[in-house]
């Protein structure tokens, strides 16, 4: 039986995605042209549903925004904001840009929500202004980490950083801290790791 004709890189990418995710694990927002609020609502509900279904990895297609005002996809930005929120709420563990108009999202196990709720219940009512893992860093190191987080969010296309900046600082800190060797002076080593990471964005 003759297979479906695939032309060009985009057609080949789509064919691979169909094999990897199938229709059931793909949310295509590009075809329905929702508003930003509609897209956010759909993405959140869909991710929660697939977390319950233990779907593992899913594909969210937002489109690139070529026909949007200023060439910026409001659907893409809305989806990114939901991804950050869902990561904080332990619905997903991570999201990565798959193509310029789509993201692969890794779902957290349902137990992660219960664990996160237990951890929140154990927190004091008045939380400190700075996350405990960053509070011990010097002001200079925190500023470097903030700049790196801003560059990371810029790369993802997040223009309204708001509450996502602190979340991204914590994520980057956890990632970079793991590269520091035992016995190293940790803060200077962390600053070197931040500087090296910044070079990747230059």
C-alpha positions as a LaTeX table, in Angstrom:
\begin{tabular}{lrrr}
\hline
Residue & $x$ (\AA) & $y$ (\AA) & $z$ (\AA) \\
\hline
Unk1 & 0.00 & 0.00 & 0.00 \\
Unk2 & 1.40 & 3.37 & $-0.98$ \\
Unk3 & 2.27 & 5.61 & 1.96 \\
Unk4 & 1.12 & 9.20 & 2.40 \\
Unk5 & 3.30 & 11.60 & 0.42 \\
Unk6 & 5.48 & 13.84 & 2.57 \\
Unk7 & 7.19 & 16.87 & 1.05 \\
Unk8 & 9.87 & 19.10 & 2.55 \\
Unk9 & 11.29 & 19.26 & 6.04 \\
Unk10 & 8.06 & 20.47 & 7.64 \\
Unk11 & 6.16 & 17.56 & 6.13 \\
Unk12 & 8.79 & 15.12 & 7.34 \\
Unk13 & 8.71 & 16.68 & 10.83 \\
Unk14 & 4.92 & 16.36 & 10.90 \\
Unk15 & 5.14 & 12.71 & 9.88 \\
Unk16 & 7.60 & 11.97 & 12.71 \\
Unk17 & 5.40 & 13.86 & 15.19 \\
Unk18 & 2.34 & 11.87 & 14.14 \\
Unk19 & 4.21 & 8.64 & 14.79 \\
Unk20 & 5.63 & 9.84 & 18.11 \\
Unk21 & 2.53 & 11.50 & 19.58 \\
Unk22 & $-0.49$ & 10.58 & 17.45 \\
Unk23 & $-3.70$ & 12.61 & 17.51 \\
Unk24 & $-4.53$ & 11.72 & 21.09 \\
Unk25 & $-1.36$ & 13.30 & 22.53 \\
Unk26 & $-1.31$ & 16.38 & 20.27 \\
Unk27 & $-3.10$ & 19.65 & 20.99 \\
Unk28 & $-3.20$ & 21.76 & 17.83 \\
Unk29 & $-4.15$ & 25.34 & 18.69 \\
Unk30 & $-3.03$ & 26.63 & 15.32 \\
Unk31 & $-6.06$ & 25.31 & 13.44 \\
Unk32 & $-8.79$ & 26.80 & 15.68 \\
Unk33 & $-7.31$ & 30.32 & 16.06 \\
Unk34 & $-8.33$ & 30.84 & 19.73 \\
Unk35 & $-7.84$ & 34.05 & 21.67 \\
Unk36 & $-5.05$ & 34.13 & 24.27 \\
Unk37 & $-7.49$ & 33.47 & 27.14 \\
Unk38 & $-9.21$ & 30.65 & 25.25 \\
Unk39 & $-5.84$ & 29.09 & 24.43 \\
Unk40 & $-4.71$ & 29.29 & 28.05 \\
Unk41 & $-7.93$ & 27.65 & 29.27 \\
Unk42 & $-7.66$ & 24.85 & 26.70 \\
Unk43 & $-3.98$ & 24.17 & 27.38 \\
Unk44 & $-4.47$ & 23.99 & 31.16 \\
Unk45 & $-7.47$ & 21.65 & 30.98 \\
Unk46 & $-5.82$ & 19.48 & 28.35 \\
Unk47 & $-2.58$ & 19.12 & 30.33 \\
Unk48 & $-4.46$ & 18.23 & 33.52 \\
Unk49 & $-6.44$ & 15.61 & 31.61 \\
Unk50 & $-3.33$ & 14.02 & 30.15 \\
Unk51 & $-1.58$ & 14.05 & 33.51 \\
Unk52 & $-4.46$ & 11.95 & 34.83 \\
Unk53 & $-4.15$ & 9.69 & 31.77 \\
Unk54 & $-0.42$ & 9.23 & 32.45 \\
Unk55 & 0.39 & 10.31 & 28.89 \\
Unk56 & 4.05 & 11.01 & 29.62 \\
Unk57 & 5.02 & 13.42 & 26.85 \\
Unk58 & 2.57 & 15.47 & 24.77 \\
Unk59 & 2.86 & 17.92 & 21.89 \\
Unk60 & 1.30 & 21.40 & 21.98 \\
Unk61 & 1.20 & 23.23 & 18.64 \\
Unk62 & 0.79 & 26.99 & 18.99 \\
Unk63 & 1.92 & 28.28 & 15.60 \\
Unk64 & 4.66 & 30.83 & 15.04 \\
Unk65 & 2.50 & 33.92 & 14.84 \\
Unk66 & 3.54 & 34.88 & 11.32 \\
Unk67 & 0.12 & 36.43 & 10.69 \\
Unk68 & $-0.20$ & 37.97 & 14.16 \\
Unk69 & 0.28 & 41.65 & 14.92 \\
Unk70 & 4.00 & 42.35 & 15.22 \\
Unk71 & 4.74 & 38.75 & 14.26 \\
Unk72 & 4.24 & 37.66 & 17.88 \\
Unk73 & 1.92 & 34.72 & 18.56 \\
Unk74 & $-0.36$ & 35.61 & 21.47 \\
Unk75 & $-1.35$ & 31.94 & 21.59 \\
Unk76 & 2.29 & 30.90 & 21.94 \\
Unk77 & 2.86 & 33.40 & 24.77 \\
Unk78 & $-0.33$ & 32.31 & 26.52 \\
Unk79 & 0.77 & 28.67 & 26.31 \\
Unk80 & 4.20 & 29.47 & 27.75 \\
Unk81 & 2.60 & 31.27 & 30.69 \\
Unk82 & 0.41 & 28.22 & 31.33 \\
Unk83 & 3.46 & 25.92 & 31.11 \\
Unk84 & 5.23 & 27.90 & 33.83 \\
Unk85 & 2.11 & 27.87 & 36.00 \\
Unk86 & 1.59 & 24.14 & 35.48 \\
Unk87 & 5.21 & 23.43 & 36.37 \\
Unk88 & 4.83 & 25.33 & 39.64 \\
Unk89 & 1.64 & 23.35 & 40.34 \\
Unk90 & 3.40 & 20.02 & 39.59 \\
Unk91 & 1.22 & 19.20 & 36.60 \\
Unk92 & 4.25 & 19.15 & 34.28 \\
Unk93 & 7.93 & 18.67 & 34.93 \\
Unk94 & 9.33 & 20.57 & 31.95 \\
Unk95 & 8.60 & 21.94 & 28.50 \\
Unk96 & 10.98 & 22.43 & 25.59 \\
Unk97 & 10.58 & 24.14 & 22.25 \\
Unk98 & 10.15 & 21.41 & 19.65 \\
Unk99 & 9.86 & 23.62 & 16.58 \\
Unk100 & 9.36 & 27.38 & 16.32 \\
Unk101 & 5.62 & 26.76 & 16.61 \\
Unk102 & 5.35 & 23.80 & 18.98 \\
Unk103 & 6.44 & 22.48 & 22.39 \\
Unk104 & 7.02 & 19.03 & 23.84 \\
Unk105 & 5.66 & 18.94 & 27.39 \\
Unk106 & 6.61 & 16.31 & 29.97 \\
Unk107 & 3.82 & 15.55 & 32.42 \\
Unk108 & 4.39 & 14.94 & 36.11 \\
Unk109 & 2.93 & 11.91 & 37.88 \\
Unk110 & $-0.29$ & 12.57 & 39.79 \\
Unk111 & 1.56 & 11.92 & 43.04 \\
Unk112 & 3.60 & 15.08 & 42.43 \\
Unk113 & 0.51 & 17.24 & 43.07 \\
Unk114 & $-0.12$ & 15.62 & 46.44 \\
Unk115 & 3.56 & 15.95 & 47.38 \\
Unk116 & 3.57 & 19.61 & 46.38 \\
Unk117 & 0.42 & 20.28 & 48.40 \\
Unk118 & 1.99 & 18.63 & 51.45 \\
Unk119 & 5.11 & 20.74 & 51.04 \\
Unk120 & 3.04 & 23.94 & 50.74 \\
Unk121 & 1.10 & 23.08 & 53.89 \\
Unk122 & 4.39 & 22.81 & 55.76 \\
Unk123 & 5.48 & 26.32 & 54.76 \\
Unk124 & 5.06 & 29.22 & 57.19 \\
Unk125 & 2.24 & 31.63 & 56.42 \\
Unk126 & 4.64 & 34.51 & 55.78 \\
Unk127 & 7.06 & 33.28 & 53.13 \\
Unk128 & 10.45 & 35.01 & 52.84 \\
Unk129 & 10.87 & 37.53 & 50.05 \\
Unk130 & 13.66 & 35.50 & 48.47 \\
Unk131 & 13.56 & 31.72 & 47.89 \\
Unk132 & 15.56 & 29.95 & 50.62 \\
Unk133 & 17.85 & 28.35 & 48.03 \\
Unk134 & 18.82 & 31.79 & 46.68 \\
Unk135 & 18.76 & 33.82 & 49.89 \\
Unk136 & 22.23 & 32.64 & 50.88 \\
Unk137 & 23.75 & 33.90 & 47.62 \\
Unk138 & 25.39 & 37.30 & 47.44 \\
Unk139 & 23.48 & 40.14 & 45.82 \\
Unk140 & 25.93 & 40.12 & 42.88 \\
Unk141 & 25.39 & 36.41 & 42.23 \\
Unk142 & 21.61 & 36.78 & 42.45 \\
Unk143 & 21.77 & 39.65 & 39.97 \\
Unk144 & 23.79 & 37.54 & 37.53 \\
Unk145 & 21.29 & 34.72 & 37.92 \\
Unk146 & 18.44 & 37.16 & 37.31 \\
Unk147 & 20.02 & 38.39 & 34.07 \\
Unk148 & 20.51 & 34.79 & 32.91 \\
Unk149 & 16.87 & 33.97 & 33.73 \\
Unk150 & 15.71 & 37.03 & 31.75 \\
Unk151 & 17.72 & 35.89 & 28.73 \\
Unk152 & 16.28 & 32.39 & 29.04 \\
Unk153 & 12.72 & 33.74 & 29.15 \\
Unk154 & 13.46 & 36.03 & 26.20 \\
Unk155 & 14.59 & 33.00 & 24.22 \\
Unk156 & 11.28 & 31.27 & 25.01 \\
Unk157 & 9.41 & 34.36 & 23.85 \\
Unk158 & 8.06 & 35.34 & 27.29 \\
Unk159 & 7.70 & 39.12 & 27.32 \\
Unk160 & 5.60 & 39.49 & 30.47 \\
Unk161 & 8.05 & 37.93 & 32.91 \\
Unk162 & 6.13 & 38.68 & 36.08 \\
Unk163 & 6.03 & 35.66 & 38.40 \\
Unk164 & 7.96 & 33.48 & 35.94 \\
Unk165 & 11.31 & 35.19 & 36.61 \\
Unk166 & 11.78 & 33.78 & 40.11 \\
Unk167 & 10.70 & 30.33 & 38.92 \\
Unk168 & 13.25 & 30.46 & 36.11 \\
Unk169 & 15.99 & 31.67 & 38.51 \\
Unk170 & 15.33 & 28.67 & 40.75 \\
Unk171 & 15.33 & 26.27 & 37.81 \\
Unk172 & 18.63 & 27.62 & 36.48 \\
Unk173 & 20.19 & 27.64 & 39.93 \\
Unk174 & 19.28 & 23.97 & 40.43 \\
Unk175 & 20.65 & 23.07 & 37.02 \\
Unk176 & 23.93 & 25.00 & 37.36 \\
Unk177 & 24.54 & 24.01 & 40.98 \\
Unk178 & 24.62 & 20.39 & 39.87 \\
Unk179 & 27.63 & 21.11 & 37.65 \\
Unk180 & 29.82 & 22.32 & 40.51 \\
Unk181 & 32.41 & 19.78 & 41.59 \\
Unk182 & 32.86 & 18.74 & 45.21 \\
Unk183 & 35.52 & 20.79 & 46.94 \\
Unk184 & 35.08 & 23.88 & 44.74 \\
Unk185 & 34.36 & 27.25 & 46.29 \\
Unk186 & 30.68 & 27.11 & 45.44 \\
Unk187 & 29.74 & 30.73 & 44.84 \\
Unk188 & 32.66 & 31.66 & 42.56 \\
Unk189 & 32.10 & 28.36 & 40.74 \\
Unk190 & 28.41 & 29.20 & 40.36 \\
Unk191 & 29.25 & 32.63 & 38.94 \\
Unk192 & 31.58 & 31.00 & 36.41 \\
Unk193 & 28.82 & 28.57 & 35.44 \\
Unk194 & 26.36 & 31.47 & 35.01 \\
Unk195 & 28.86 & 33.34 & 32.84 \\
Unk196 & 29.39 & 30.26 & 30.68 \\
Unk197 & 25.64 & 29.81 & 30.30 \\
Unk198 & 25.27 & 33.46 & 29.27 \\
Unk199 & 27.74 & 32.88 & 26.45 \\
Unk200 & 25.28 & 30.40 & 24.97 \\
Unk201 & 22.76 & 33.23 & 24.52 \\
Unk202 & 25.27 & 35.68 & 22.94 \\
\hline
\end{tabular}
